[in-house]
Amino acid sequence: TTFRSEGDYSDHRRPDRVFFVSDLNTDLARRDFTVNAIAMDARDQIHDPCGGLQDLNSGVIRAVGNAENRFQEDALRMLRAIRFSAQLGFEIEVETRDAVLKCAPLAAALSVERVAQEIEKTLLTDHPEYVAEMISSGLLKHWISGPAQDDPMKLKRIVPDRVRRWCGLGLLCNHAGLPELLHLDREVIHAFDACYELHKQADRDALFWKRAIHQYGKKRSAIAADVLSAWDSSNDAETLLTIISSGDCCTISELAVRGDDLKELGLRGKMIGEALEKALRYVWKYPDQNEHDRILAYLKEEI
């Protein structure tokens, strides 16, 4: 891009004015971090007035110039510092880290969509636990109140899938409404809600997961089982896989009877729905009883 300098950042995100300049060093001086303030000319010569190469080789994230000034200009840079650290495995330089803590309240004015993007990018790195630093530093205080409620390292045990790791963040924060606050998509919201609710139950056996499939469907239940297996070092994913592989009946649509069949028993209206629910609970416990005549015989005795 054309070399440029910038005016004040009254909204702590975008410059009020941009000035085009002819000096490369002036352009590089406006960058966020030294590792992002390195240039190469047409003769393959490196221009590094901010010491970015040394920080790159040392594995350091350091703000260009005065860190507080850089973060006051653009508050998103604080989230990016932690995200770069997670992606690259770099350390954040001490003065830069101190400036994050001091300027953290400025993040409240950021677009929720940009905040969510930085969180997600961090969650999908090899160091998703670094998102806990976003929380502890106060950067996410506008959306997540209070400290992490569990061990952030558990996030590393979850496969790097965006939906699953968002679910993990919900468990870490013990925050039921987080996806809505961060304007996440419906796929994440629904999976998150299922995982959050299912995690509240201590005894998650085969019967539990059949109920979960009935309530949330196989896809959301599978996501929740994967997350809970990683989070609690449990056998939830294996249990769910066994249920699905066996072909056991878990939903009313999989029952060997239909509503019309129950009319033979004299049932009408909501009584049919109640009887189907009763039949479903029966075959959850006794999978081999999911046969037309056996279910009708059972209902005749129960109704």
N, C-alpha and C positions, 0 to 999 in steps of 0.2 A: 504494500500500500504506500501511498504518498507519505513521506515523512511529515510528522505533525507534532504539535504541542497542544496542550489543553488548558482551558480556563478552570474556574471553580466548579465543584460538584455539589450543587445545592441540595440534591436529593440523595447524595451518598451512593449514586449508581452510575449516572451519565454526566459527562461534562456539559456545562451550560454553553460553552463555545469551543470550537476547534480551530487551531491556527496551523496552517500549512507552513512548513519550514524546509530549509535545504540541508540542515545539519543532522547527520545520522545519530550522533550522540544525544542530541536533544530529544530525538524520537525515542531512543532506547531508555532514556531517563524517566519516561512516563509509564514504563511497563510495570507489571505487578511484582514479579520475582526475578532475581538475577538469572536464574536458569532459563527464563523466557526473554531475556534482554541480550541475546547473542545474535549477531548477524553475520552473513557471509556475502561477499561481493561477487561480481561477475568473474573475478580472477581467483575465486575460491579462497580468498583471504578472510580470516575470521576477525570480526570486530567485537571486542568484549570489554567495554569500558566499565562495566559494573561487577566484574569478577565472577561472571556466571559459570565459566569453565571450571574454575577451582571448586565452586560449590557443587557443580555437576559431578565432578570426580570425587568429591568428599561425601556426596549424598546428603546435601543440605538444601532446605527450602528457606531462602532469605529474601525479605522484601528489598526492593530497590530503594536506596536512600533511607528516609525516615519511615519506619513501618507504620506509625500512627497516621502519618499523612496519607500513605497509600490506602489505608483502610477507611479513612474518613472520606477519601475520594470515591471509593467503591467498596461498599461493605461486603459484597459477594466474594471479594478476594480472601476474606477470612475463611469462608467455607472451602474455597478452592485450595487454600494452603493445606488444610487437613486432607482434602481429597487427593491432592498431588502426593502428599506424604504417604497416604494409603496405597495409591497406585504404584508408586516408585519404591516404597520402603525407605524413604528419606526421612531424616530428622528435621524438625522445624527449629530454626536457629532461635536462641534464647530471647533476644530482643523482639524478634518477630512474634514469638509465642506470647510474650508479655503484652505486646500491643493487641493481640487477639483478645486477651482477657479484658483489657481496658476498653476496647472499642466494641465489644460484643453486643451491647444494647442497640447499636446501629443496625444490626441484622433484622430487627423487628420491622423495619420499613421496606424490606426486600419483597419482591414478588414471590408469592407462595410457590408458583410453578418453578421458578429458578432455584429456590431452596430445595424443593423436592427433587429436582434434577441432580443437585450436588449430593444430596443424601443417597439417592439411588446409585449414582456412580461410585460412591464410597462403599456402599453395601456390596457391590458386584466386584470389588477388588479382592486381592488375596488377604487383605487386612480389613475386613468389614467391621472389626471391633473398634476401629478408629472413629466410628460414628459416635461412640460413647464420649469421645473428646469434644465433639460438636455439642453434645448435651451438657457435659460438665463445665465447659467454658462459658455457657450461657448463650451461645449462638442460636439455639433452638428454643429459648425460653418462651418465646411468643407462641409456640406450638406445643412444646413438651415441657410441662412444669415438673420440677423435682428431678432428682438424680435417677440414673439407671437402677432398676430394681433387681437385676440379676447379673450374672457374670457375662460381660460383653464377648468373651472368648467363645462362648457357645455359638455365636453367629458364624464362626469359621467352620463349625461342624455341619452347617446347612449347605447343601449344594448351591453354587452361585447362580441361582435362578431368581429373577427379580421378584416374582410373586412370593416365593418361599422366604426369601430374605426380608421382604417387607413384613411378612408374618412374624418372622423372628424378631424384628425390631419392635413389633407390638408386644411380644412377650417380654422383651428386655425392659421396655418402659412401663409395662402394665397399663397400657393406654388404649382403651376400647375405641375411641373415636378418632384415632390418629389419621386413618386414610381420608376421612371426610375433611378434616382440618387442612390436610395437604393437597386436597383436590385430586386425589389419585383416581385412576380409572376403575370402572365397575368390577373388572376381573379381580383386581387387588382387593377392593372393598369386600366383595363377597367371600373370597378365600380367607381374608384377614378375619372377618367376623366369625366364620366357622372355626378357624384355628383358635381364636381367642376364647370362644365359648367352650370348645371341647377340652381345652387345656385345664379348665377349672375342675374337671372330673378326675379323681385320683385313680379309680379302678377302671381301666379301659380294656375290657376283654372283648371277645368276639361278638357277644350280644350288644355291647356298647357300640361297636363299629357298624353293626347292622342297623341300629337305630340312627347312627350318624349318616349312613348312606341314604336312608329313608328321608331324613330331614334336609340334608345338604346336597345329595347327589354323589356319584362316584368320584367325579373329578375333584371337587372341593374337598371331599373326605380324604382322597389320596394325597392331596397337597398338605392337608393338616396332619395326616399320619406321618408323612415324611419329615415335616418340621418337628413334630413332637418326639419322634424317634431320635432325631439329632439333639433336640433340646434337653430331653430327659434321659437320654441313653436307654430308651425303652424298646419294646418289640412291636410298637404300633404299626409300622409300615409292613412288617412281616405278617402280622395278624390280618391286616386289611387285604394284602395280596392273597393270602390263603382263602379268605372269604370269596374274593372275586374269582379266583381260579377254580374254586369248587363249584361255582354256579349256584350257590345258595340263594334262596329268595330273600331279597332285602327290601323290596318296594311292592306296593299294591299291584302295580302293573305286571309284576313277575308271579303273582299268585296264580294258581291253577283254576281259580274260579273268577267269575265276573259278577257284576252287579245283577245282571239278568238272572244268573243262576240262583241268586238268593231270593228271588221272587217266588221260587218254588217252595220256600220255607214260610211264605206269607209276609215277608218283610217289604216295607215300602219307605220311601223318602229317606230321611236321615238315618233310619234304622239300618239301611243297607250299608251306608258309609261306616257306621259304628261296628257292624258285623265284619266288614272287610278289615278294619283296623284290628279287631280281636283275632281274626284268622291270621293276619300278618304277624302279630306278636307270638301266636302259637307256632308258626313255622320257623320263626327266628330260633326258637328253642329246640324245635324238632324238624330239622330241614328235610328229612325223608318223608314227612307227612304232607308235603306240598303236592298233593294229588287231589283231583276234583272230588271224588267220592269220600275220601278221608276228611277233607275239610268240611264238606257238607255234614258228614256224620258228627264231627266235632261241634259244629255250630248248632245242630239240633239238640245236643245235650246241654249246651251253654246258654242258649237263648230261651 
